[in-house]
C-alpha cells in the first residue's frame, strides 16, 4: 500500500524535460563542461541518446540557457526545425524553404506582438535577412541560437536533400558573422545524417559535446542522478 501523502512530489520526473522554473540536480560535471565548450567554440554540436536529458540540461532554471542569459547574451527562443509551417505563414510558395520558415516561426513565437515581422514579409526572408533586421534595431548583444531536436530535419522526407542543403547553407552564412552563436542538440543515432552538411557550418566539426545516458534526473538536491552502467 502506498504511504504517499496528497501533495507529495516524486523528485524523479522521468522522460519529461525540465523547464525554466525547474532546478536540475546531478549534472554538476556536464553543465560546466558544456558551458565552457560553448564559450570557447561559439558553435557546438550537443548529442546524446534519446532520453539522456539534453533538453533539460539546456532549459532548466539552472541550465545552459540561464547561464548564457546571465552573461547578457540575447538567448532566442528554442528553435524546432520541422517540415510543417503555420497556416498562412508561407503558403504553398515552392520558393520558400520550409525548414528556414520553421526556424523563423520558432523565433517569432517568443517575441512580443509589436516586435514580430509581418507574415508576408517573414516568408520571403533568409535567416541573414531576419537577423540583419534585428541588428538594425540597435541591439548590440551577441545572439545565442539553440536548435533542439535537430534530428527532426532528417527524420522527415529523407529524399528532400536540396532543401536541406539550402537550409544548412543559410545557417552557415549566418554563423560566419561572429555575433551569432549556435548550439545544435540532437540524438546521437542521427549524427551520420548530419555529415554531408558539416562543411557548410563553420567550426562545427571541432565543437562537439556528448552526454552519457541518464536513467533518472532529480528535482531534489538530496537525490543524486543515477547513471546507467554504459561507459
N, C-alpha and C positions, 0 to 999 in steps of 0.2 A: 504494500500500500504506500502510495506517495505521501511524504510528510511536507511537501512544498506548501507554503502559505500563499494566499492570494497576494499578488503584487511582487512575489519573488521573481527575479530575472536571471535566467541562465546566462552566465558570463560568456559562454561559448556560442557564437552566433552561426556556426557552420558556414555554408557557402554564400550567405548574404553579405554583399560588400558593405564596408563601413562608409559612412557619410561624414559630412563636415561637422556634425555635432558629436561624433563618436571618437573617443580616445582609443588608440590601439596599443596593446602591450605585447611584449615578447619579440619585437622586431628591432631591438636596440642596436644590433650589429648591422643589419641590412640597410636600414634607413640612412644612417650617416654615410655608408659606402655609396649608396645610390646618389645621395645629395652631392657628395664630393666629386663623383664622376661627372655628374651633370654640370656642376660649376666649372670643372676643368675642361670638358669636351664641348659643351653647348648643344650638341646633338647626340642623343643617346637612344639606343635600342634596348628596351627592357623586356625580357622574355622569361617565361616560366610555364610549367604545366598548367592546364586548366584547373582552377580552384586553388591555386597557390597563394592567392591574396594580393595579386598585382594591383587591382583597383583599390583595395583597402589601403595599401601602402601609399598610394597616391592621394586618395581622397579623405582619409581620416583627419580628424581635427588636428592631430599632431603629425600628419603625413607630409609628403613632399610638397603638395600644393601650398600648405600652410607655411612651410619653411621658405619657399620661394617668394610668397607674398610678403613675408616678413622682411625680405631684402628689397622691397619696393619695386619688384618687377610687376608688370601687368600680366597676371596669370589669367588667360582667357578661359571661357567655359570649356569643359572637356569635349573633345571632338569625337563624334562617332561617324565613321565612314560607311555609309550604306548605299545600296543600289537604288533605293527609292527616295523620292523627294516630296516635299509638301505639295499638296494640290494647289495649282495656280502659281507655284514658285518658279518653275522652269518650263511648265507646259510640255509640249511634245517637240520642242525645238531640238532637232538632232545635233545642232552645232553646240549645244550646251553639254559640257562634260558632267555626267550625273554624279560622279564622285566629288568633283570640285564643288558642285552645287550643294551636295550633302554637307560638306565641310562648312561652307558659308552659312548654311542654315543652322548648323550647330553653334557657330559663333554668334549668330544674331539672336538666338533664343535666350541667351543670358544677358542681353542688353536691354536698357530701358527703351520703352516705345519711342520716345522722342529722339533717340540716337540711332535707330535702325535705318538701314538703307531701304528705300522703296523696292518692293519685289521686282518690278520690271527692270530696275537698274541693277539689282543684285544678280539677276540671272545672266547678265552679259559680262560680269566681272571675272577677271582672273584673280587668283589669290594675291598676286603682287598689286593689282589694282585696288583690292579691298584694303590692304594694309597701307598703301600709299595714301588712301583717303583718311585713314586713322592718323597717320603721321602728320598730314596737313592740318589736323585739328589741334596740333601743338603738344601732344603727349610725348614727352621725351624718354619715358621709361622703356626698358627693354621688354619685349613681348615673349611670353612663355606659352607655347602651344603644346597641349597634351592630347595625343591621339591614343585613345583607349580601344582595346579590342580591334586592333588593326587587321587581324586575320579575317574580319568580315569581308574585306575587299577581295580576298582570294577565295572565299567560300561561295561566292555568288558569281554566276556567269563566267566560268573559268576560261572561256574562249574569247572574252572581251579584252584582249590584250592591248589593242590600240588605245582604248580609253584609259586603261591603267597606266600605260607608258606616258600618255599625255598628262595624267594626274600627277604622277611622280616627278615628271619634268617640271611642272608648276611648283611642286613642293621644293625641288632643288633650286629653282630660280629664286624663290622667296628666301630660302635659308642661306643663300650666298650673301645676303645682307646680314651682317653680324648683329644687327639689332634684334633679330628673330632667333629664338631658341626653340628646340623641339624635343619632346620625349615621345617615343613610339613604343607603346606597350602592346604585346601580343603573345599568343600561345606559342610555345616552343615548337610544336609539331607543324607549324606553318612557316618556320624560318626559311626553309628551302624555297618556298614560293616567293619570298622577297628577293632572293639572289639576283634575278635578272634586272632588278630596278635599282640595286645598290649604287651603281655607277652614277646614277642621276642625283644622288643626295650627297652633298659634300661632307666629308669626315666620318660618315656613319659607320663604315667598316671598323673603325678604331674605337668607337664608343658603344660598347656592349656591356650589359649587366644582366646576369642570370640569377634568379631567386630560386632556392631549393623548394621542394614541395612542402606544404604545410598541412597538417592534419586538423589542427584547431587554432583559432585565433581568439584571444580573450579580450573582453571589455574590462576585466578586473586586474588591477596591478598585483594582486596576490596569487593569481593563477597564471603561470607561465605558459608560453606557447609549447605545444607538443609537436615535435618534428617527426617526420617519417624516418625510417631507417636508411633511406636512399642516400648515397653519398655522391 
